[in-house]
Amino acid sequence: MISRSISKAIIFLIIPISLSLIYVAFTWGLADVYYRPSLNDIRSWIIEDKDINDDSWDRLYSNLMKAQQLDPSNPDIRENLAIALEGRYAKFAAGEIEAETNRNKALAHYRTSVSLRPSWPYAWNSLMAVKFRLGQIDKEFFNVFHQAERLGRWEPDIQRMLVNIGLMNWLQFPASERAYLLEIVKRSLQKQPNEILDIAKNYGLLDVICLLNKEIENVAKTCSTKKQ
């Protein structure tokens, strides 16, 4: 009798748990129905540099929002929502109201994405980039800058973004952050000297970077070429 009562109690516990798991699986699956086509649209739009009209954009954003509502803890959906918002308004000037509003929306999605998956360097890198575009060179910016560098230290794309944004804002960086940036530059020069020195030249800092890193193999030769 006791055994039967225990069995019934276990069954009553299992049923709601099973139903909850079924519901979660269903919502995740439905979210994927909206998310996968949106991901393909983003890739063709941004990576292949294809134009997107207003109707296509509205459909893309609507699908991503539906996916996010169904699966709010998915960092990929959050990140791609931010990418879509940023990409849509990338050519708008700083300070333009519609662009700034949507960049702030993108910022919020990037923040959520890194909170859900703090080990992913590209989301930190994107969060840093959108804060820069919003002119927010603040305490959070430098924290994000460090996180992107720490997690993406050997990723060429992240190295270039860090160096680009860092040298562009050289005068706004405090002394400690300039020293930190110079270490990033030094490390990056060992992997991609041409690209890094081109960035330095673009911001009028080629002589400084070449002088500080003349001991690195091939840097002196590449510097002399860039100065010609």
Contacts in CASP RR format, 6 or more apart in sequence:
PFRMAT RR
TARGET T0000
AUTHOR 0000-0000-0000
METHOD contacts of the structure
MODEL  1
MISRSISKAIIFLIIPISLSLIYVAFTWGLADVYYRPSLNDIRSWIIEDK
DINDDSWDRLYSNLMKAQQLDPSNPDIRENLAIALEGRYAKFAAGEIEAE
TNRNKALAHYRTSVSLRPSWPYAWNSLMAVKFRLGQIDKEFFNVFHQAER
LGRWEPDIQRMLVNIGLMNWLQFPASERAYLLEIVKRSLQKQPNEILDIA
KNYGLLDVICLLNKEIENVAKTCSTKKQ
27 70 0 8 1.000
27 71 0 8 1.000
28 70 0 8 1.000
28 71 0 8 1.000
28 74 0 8 1.000
29 70 0 8 1.000
30 70 0 8 1.000
31 66 0 8 1.000
31 67 0 8 1.000
31 68 0 8 1.000
31 70 0 8 1.000
31 71 0 8 1.000
31 74 0 8 1.000
31 77 0 8 1.000
32 67 0 8 1.000
32 71 0 8 1.000
34 63 0 8 1.000
34 64 0 8 1.000
34 66 0 8 1.000
34 67 0 8 1.000
34 70 0 8 1.000
35 63 0 8 1.000
35 64 0 8 1.000
35 67 0 8 1.000
35 71 0 8 1.000
35 74 0 8 1.000
35 76 0 8 1.000
35 77 0 8 1.000
35 80 0 8 1.000
37 63 0 8 1.000
38 60 0 8 1.000
38 63 0 8 1.000
38 64 0 8 1.000
38 67 0 8 1.000
38 80 0 8 1.000
38 84 0 8 1.000
39 80 0 8 1.000
41 52 0 8 1.000
41 56 0 8 1.000
41 60 0 8 1.000
42 60 0 8 1.000
42 80 0 8 1.000
42 83 0 8 1.000
42 84 0 8 1.000
44 50 0 8 1.000
45 51 0 8 1.000
45 52 0 8 1.000
45 60 0 8 1.000
45 87 0 8 1.000
46 83 0 8 1.000
46 87 0 8 1.000
52 60 0 8 1.000
52 88 0 8 1.000
57 88 0 8 1.000
60 84 0 8 1.000
61 84 0 8 1.000
61 85 0 8 1.000
61 88 0 8 1.000
64 77 0 8 1.000
64 80 0 8 1.000
64 81 0 8 1.000
64 84 0 8 1.000
65 81 0 8 1.000
67 74 0 8 1.000
67 77 0 8 1.000
68 74 0 8 1.000
68 77 0 8 1.000
68 78 0 8 1.000
68 81 0 8 1.000
71 77 0 8 1.000
73 116 0 8 1.000
74 116 0 8 1.000
75 112 0 8 1.000
75 113 0 8 1.000
75 114 0 8 1.000
75 116 0 8 1.000
75 117 0 8 1.000
75 120 0 8 1.000
75 123 0 8 1.000
76 113 0 8 1.000
78 109 0 8 1.000
78 110 0 8 1.000
78 112 0 8 1.000
78 113 0 8 1.000
78 116 0 8 1.000
79 109 0 8 1.000
79 110 0 8 1.000
79 113 0 8 1.000
79 120 0 8 1.000
79 122 0 8 1.000
79 123 0 8 1.000
79 126 0 8 1.000
81 106 0 8 1.000
81 109 0 8 1.000
82 105 0 8 1.000
82 106 0 8 1.000
82 107 0 8 1.000
82 109 0 8 1.000
82 110 0 8 1.000
82 113 0 8 1.000
82 126 0 8 1.000
82 130 0 8 1.000
83 106 0 8 1.000
83 126 0 8 1.000
85 102 0 8 1.000
85 103 0 8 1.000
85 105 0 8 1.000
85 106 0 8 1.000
85 109 0 8 1.000
86 102 0 8 1.000
86 103 0 8 1.000
86 106 0 8 1.000
86 126 0 8 1.000
86 130 0 8 1.000
86 133 0 8 1.000
88 102 0 8 1.000
89 96 0 8 1.000
89 98 0 8 1.000
89 99 0 8 1.000
89 102 0 8 1.000
89 103 0 8 1.000
92 98 0 8 1.000
92 99 0 8 1.000
93 99 0 8 1.000
94 100 0 8 1.000
94 133 0 8 1.000
94 135 0 8 1.000
100 134 0 8 1.000
103 130 0 8 1.000
103 133 0 8 1.000
103 134 0 8 1.000
104 134 0 8 1.000
106 130 0 8 1.000
107 127 0 8 1.000
107 130 0 8 1.000
107 131 0 8 1.000
107 134 0 8 1.000
110 123 0 8 1.000
110 126 0 8 1.000
110 127 0 8 1.000
110 130 0 8 1.000
111 127 0 8 1.000
113 120 0 8 1.000
113 123 0 8 1.000
113 127 0 8 1.000
114 120 0 8 1.000
114 123 0 8 1.000
114 124 0 8 1.000
114 127 0 8 1.000
114 147 0 8 1.000
117 123 0 8 1.000
118 147 0 8 1.000
119 151 0 8 1.000
120 151 0 8 1.000
121 147 0 8 1.000
121 148 0 8 1.000
121 151 0 8 1.000
121 152 0 8 1.000
121 155 0 8 1.000
121 158 0 8 1.000
122 155 0 8 1.000
122 157 0 8 1.000
122 158 0 8 1.000
124 144 0 8 1.000
124 147 0 8 1.000
124 148 0 8 1.000
124 151 0 8 1.000
125 148 0 8 1.000
125 152 0 8 1.000
125 157 0 8 1.000
125 158 0 8 1.000
125 161 0 8 1.000
125 162 0 8 1.000
127 144 0 8 1.000
127 148 0 8 1.000
128 141 0 8 1.000
128 144 0 8 1.000
128 145 0 8 1.000
128 148 0 8 1.000
128 161 0 8 1.000
128 162 0 8 1.000
128 165 0 8 1.000
129 161 0 8 1.000
129 165 0 8 1.000
131 137 0 8 1.000
131 138 0 8 1.000
131 140 0 8 1.000
131 141 0 8 1.000
131 144 0 8 1.000
132 141 0 8 1.000
132 165 0 8 1.000
132 169 0 8 1.000
137 169 0 8 1.000
137 172 0 8 1.000
137 173 0 8 1.000
142 177 0 8 1.000
145 162 0 8 1.000
145 165 0 8 1.000
145 166 0 8 1.000
145 177 0 8 1.000
146 180 0 8 1.000
148 158 0 8 1.000
148 161 0 8 1.000
148 162 0 8 1.000
149 158 0 8 1.000
149 162 0 8 1.000
149 180 0 8 1.000
149 184 0 8 1.000
152 158 0 8 1.000
152 159 0 8 1.000
153 159 0 8 1.000
153 187 0 8 1.000
154 191 0 8 1.000
156 191 0 8 1.000
156 192 0 8 1.000
156 195 0 8 1.000
159 184 0 8 1.000
159 187 0 8 1.000
159 188 0 8 1.000
159 191 0 8 1.000
159 192 0 8 1.000
159 196 0 8 1.000
160 188 0 8 1.000
160 192 0 8 1.000
160 195 0 8 1.000
160 196 0 8 1.000
160 199 0 8 1.000
162 181 0 8 1.000
162 184 0 8 1.000
162 188 0 8 1.000
163 181 0 8 1.000
163 184 0 8 1.000
163 185 0 8 1.000
163 188 0 8 1.000
163 196 0 8 1.000
163 199 0 8 1.000
163 200 0 8 1.000
164 199 0 8 1.000
166 173 0 8 1.000
166 181 0 8 1.000
167 181 0 8 1.000
167 185 0 8 1.000
167 199 0 8 1.000
167 200 0 8 1.000
167 202 0 8 1.000
167 203 0 8 1.000
167 205 0 8 1.000
168 203 0 8 1.000
170 178 0 8 1.000
170 181 0 8 1.000
170 203 0 8 1.000
170 205 0 8 1.000
173 181 0 8 1.000
182 212 0 8 1.000
185 196 0 8 1.000
185 200 0 8 1.000
185 209 0 8 1.000
185 212 0 8 1.000
185 213 0 8 1.000
186 212 0 8 1.000
186 213 0 8 1.000
186 216 0 8 1.000
188 196 0 8 1.000
189 196 0 8 1.000
189 197 0 8 1.000
189 209 0 8 1.000
189 213 0 8 1.000
189 216 0 8 1.000
189 219 0 8 1.000
190 216 0 8 1.000
193 216 0 8 1.000
193 218 0 8 1.000
193 219 0 8 1.000
193 222 0 8 1.000
194 222 0 8 1.000
196 209 0 8 1.000
197 206 0 8 1.000
197 209 0 8 1.000
197 210 0 8 1.000
197 219 0 8 1.000
197 222 0 8 1.000
197 223 0 8 1.000
197 226 0 8 1.000
198 226 0 8 1.000
200 206 0 8 1.000
200 208 0 8 1.000
200 209 0 8 1.000
200 210 0 8 1.000
201 226 0 8 1.000
206 223 0 8 1.000
206 226 0 8 1.000
206 227 0 8 1.000
207 227 0 8 1.000
210 219 0 8 1.000
210 220 0 8 1.000
210 223 0 8 1.000
210 226 0 8 1.000
210 227 0 8 1.000
213 219 0 8 1.000
214 220 0 8 1.000
214 223 0 8 1.000
END
